[in-house]
Amino acid sequence: MNIGTSLKKVITELFEPFMLFVAPDLYEKLEWSKKPDSLEQEFQRIFPVKKGTKYKRR
């Protein structure tokens, strides 16, 4: 399991309690019985990963 998979799992599992904590009024208006659609492919088209890009630590 890589970091991306682990992060996606944590976000998926904790999103509902997070919304209840941060925005209880919005939480009540959301339809929690429907499973959300994954937009991972769309996200990667908007923000493609550049190969060979290195970042320096400051």
TAGI-V967150 format. One record per pair of residues at least 6 apart in sequence whose ideal C-beta (glycine too) atoms are under 6 Angstrom apart, sorted by the first residue. I is the first residue (numbers start at 1). J is the second residue. Records with the same first field share a line. If there is no record, write none. Layout:
I: J + J
This chain:
19: 27
20: 27
